[in-house]
Amino acid sequence: MSEVLQIVGRIVETADPERIILFGSAARGTMEPSGLWYAKDSVIATPKEVERYKDSPCLVFCPALREGIVLYDTPAA
């Protein structure tokens, strides 16, 4: 998990995201190595896009929001 936290820190530092959600096999704890490294995919969306597509079971937003783990959320002002 320390690798994931390092990645989150780099993303926050460089991209200033509103939220970072870990989803899929990584969030379920069933992720296995792919060759020498773990597979990592990123999905980038605006809050408006997430709101629009959050209930569409054919897109990644629905399962990510339902099963994902929030690793970073914008601190309250």
NORURBEL-V486119 format. One record per run of one state. SS is the DSSP state (H for helix, E for strand, C for the rest). FROM is the first residue (numbers start at 1). TO is the last residue. If there is no record, write none. Layout:
# NORURBEL-V486119
ss:SS from:FROM to:TO
ss:SS from:FROM to:TO
This chain:
# NORURBEL-V486119
ss:C from:1 to:1
ss:H from:2 to:15
ss:C from:16 to:18
ss:E from:19 to:22
ss:C from:23 to:24
ss:H from:25 to:28
ss:C from:29 to:33
ss:E from:34 to:34
ss:C from:35 to:36
ss:E from:37 to:37
ss:C from:38 to:46
ss:H from:47 to:53
ss:C from:54 to:59
ss:H from:60 to:67
ss:C from:68 to:68
ss:E from:69 to:73
ss:C from:74 to:77
